[in-house]
Amino acid sequence: MEHPSFAVLDHLTDTVCVLDLDYRVVFANRAMLAMCGDLDKVIGHKCHDLYHHCPFPCSQICLPSGGQCVFNEVVASGQPASSVHCHRLADGSLRDFEVTASPICDSVGALVNVLMVLHDVSEVMEKKRTLARAAEIDFSLAELSKSLISDRTMEEIAELVKEQALRFTDSQHAFVGFIDADGMLVMSSLTPQDWDGQQENGAPIVIKEFGGLWGWVLTHGQSLLTNDPDDDSRSTGFPAGHFPVRRFLSVPVMAGDQVLGQISVANAERDYTMEDQVLLERLAAIFSLALKHREHDQEIMRVKHEWERTFDAIGDIVCLQDRDMRIVRVNQATVQLFGKDPSELVGQFCYALFHDADQPCDGCPIETVLATSCSHYSIVEHPKFDKIFEVTLSPIINDSGETTGYAHFAKDITGLKRMELQLREALKMEAVGRLAGGVAHDFNNVLTVISGYLGIAMTQVAADSVVKESLTEVEKAARRAATLVRQLLLFSRRQPMQFVPINFNGALRELLKMLRRFIGEHIQLDMVLADDLWPLQGDAGTVDQIVMNLAVNARDAMPDGGVLTIETKNVLVDEAFCAGWLKARPGRFVRLSVSDTGCGMDQKTIQHIFEPFFTTKEAGQGTGLGLAVVYGIVTEHQGWISCFSQPGQGAVFHVYLPAALSAAQDEQVVAPHELQGLQGGGERVLLVEDDETVLTFGNLILSDNGYQVTIAKTVAEAMEAAGRDGAHFDLLFSDIVLPDGYGTDLASRLAVLSPGIGVVLTSGYPDKQGQWTKICEHHWTFIQKPYEVPELLLALQKELLSRRPT
């Protein structure tokens, strides 16, 4: 489904859809189509079918007990709702999404749709789960350290084992070794000169191939005792330089069936006995514990380092707190937020660190978490950092079920919330614009009749009569009403525009005299125009309206005088800038800045200044349409506008309008038309208008001014009249929007029956379904309602003259 109100959602990377009140998808952005499939597989399907492949709404089958679908929350409360939800994708994989649902209401406030935004938080949730697991390991590490054999290194433990082996077996030589990760024997503790020239600077000997008696122990995993090594069949001799071995005893260090190392002694003053073997085997058991402890210690350190890397890699703010709300650990995101060393943050109370308070904040959720042992989720607007955070507080629970501390997560969602606010404002402005356009369309028909008959009446009364004066006042009121309607059309972006390259600096200089007259002598007007300003791609008349309305707004903000500054500048907009503005896009733009030194506005007022009929002026002193019109014109130009202000410090409006690709053309000065001799000469005119009063008025005016008129109310009636008895018309004068079609389509069909027929089209507004484009392509004459009699007759005459052969 394509819809102008939702087209901007295609630029979001998050999955976005709009649901009707029966869970059915009526709009899906590109991200959702990429996740769920082609358009025909998404539009019209229910959200639980798409996300969970489930025929029932989530509240019945997909959510955990006690959970509620955010869609149902919005429908029930009319307020936005959020949750974290697991969704199954088309490929069968599961992903965690932060689901935010917001209401979309019609002009009277009734809920008509639900906007659902799915932000993929799978990685964050996985990191949180990893962090929880790592935190459990970290807290268990302190308890585990109490049961370790010692805090000595492996080499120190091996040395202690060797000393015990030498002492209790009365041996002259001994070594203690362990198998390293590469499967090699590391002899980390040997008696002096055990192997002549092979142990330099106390470095351990590393042996890859196992041989001799000691190798037999390692390869068989069995103890070996011999008091005559030379006559032992298991011996393969000793390497060169090795000391003579007269007696030998060696035991493997085992963990189950795995050989971890070896303890060996040699050359006791007596024969080795089984008691010596048992003694070494007991030492081997102790050394096995040390080796396993070392493995565990290395694994713990590996997990600890991995946890620390994961902890610091989390982009969200993470703080670990004890039960007293004191910070015990922070990640790098927290360090960057405060710009301090971690040691300056650890030990502080969370309320002191985040809120500069000397006691827990009112409504702190820690008491709730402590009482329920459940996580607490909230959205917090943080004035200290000028940010909005999504905060989760989770308990850290030990094996006994006691809460020993808290994990505090804070995700910066400032940008997302601002985008949501801008989206809601855009949807609201679009709805109001549609309403304004509809009102303007019907009102223009009424004003056409009023202005027309008023013009006729004024020609029939004496210039000095009281009636003439009264009609003159009515005429002024009608013109004010027409001006108000034009402003509504400009706001609702239904005023026809022609976009051409414009010399914007030149246009501003032309407006200078008029601006000075408007703002008054008590205000200083400064212009700061950029050199080599890019041409502006815009509609000249409406761009002037932007400047005039902003200048008048600034004037009203400075009743006692001040300075009004108008500035132009070339701006190259990049992706980083676009991230903060809903309508922004990369490219070349001309920026118009209008600033004043007036009374300024607070943020609450700024949120409403572009709404139609919103005004801070006293009753009767403003329509509230000035800035709304500016907003409509800027939006139609595919630009955007921003306002920055504070009470008592003035205001500045920045308007971004697209730069043209070609140079601006010099404006041609057209001489004003003389409004005499506008009557027709018997030309046949087909008048098509569905409004009865406008049709009657048009028939009267054209008939009284020399035209032969045939009237019709619909496309069908007009085609019937054109085909009746081979009738030929010189000119078609038709409303654009008719009950059974468009005046543009009627004009195209009549051109086939009557080649060379003139076409004049009129409307309260040309609708947005391509009608204005067709008018420009065929060079048809267009006259905006309400029109006066001379304006209408002039338009007909010009069109007839343009169709005559030269």
Secondary structure, DSSP 8 states (H G I E B T S, - for coil): ---TTTGGGGG-SSEEEEE-TTSBEEEE-HHHHHHH--GGGTTTSBHHHHHH--SS-HHHHTS-TT---HHHHHHHHSS-EEEEEEEE-TTS-EEEEEEEEEEEE-TTS-EEEEEEEEEE-HHHHHHHHHHHHHHHHHHHHHHHHTTSS-SS-HHHHHHHHHHHHHHHHT-SEEEEEEE-TTS-EEEEEE-TTSBTTT--TT--EEESS--HHHHHHHHHT--EEES-GGG-TT-----TTB---SSEEEEEEEETTEEEEEEEEE--SS---HHHHHHHHHHHHHHHHHHHHHHHHHHHHHHHHHHHHHHHH-SSEEEEEETTSBEEEE-HHHHHHHTS-HHHHTTSBHHHHHH--SS--TT-THHHHHHH---EEEEEEETTTTEEEEEEEEEEE-TTS-EEEEEEEEEE-HHHHHHHHHHHHHHHHHHHHHHHHHHHHHHHHHHHHHHHHHHHHHTTS-TTSHHHHHHHHHHHHHHHHHHHHHHHHHHTT-S----EEE-HHHHHHHHHHHHHHHH-TTEEEEEE--TT---EEE-HHHHHHHHHHHHHHHHHT-TT-EEEEEEEEEEEE-HHHHTT-SS--SEEEEEEEEEE-S----HHHHTTTTSTT--SS-TTS--S-HHHHHHHHHHHTT-EEEEEE-TTS-EEEEEEEEB-SS-------------SS----S-EEEEE-SSHHHHHHHHHHHHHTT-EEEEESSHHHHHHHHHGGG---SEEEEESEETTEEHHHHHHHHHHHSTT-EEEEEESS--TTTHHHHHHHHT-EEEESS--HHHHHHHHHHHHHHHS--
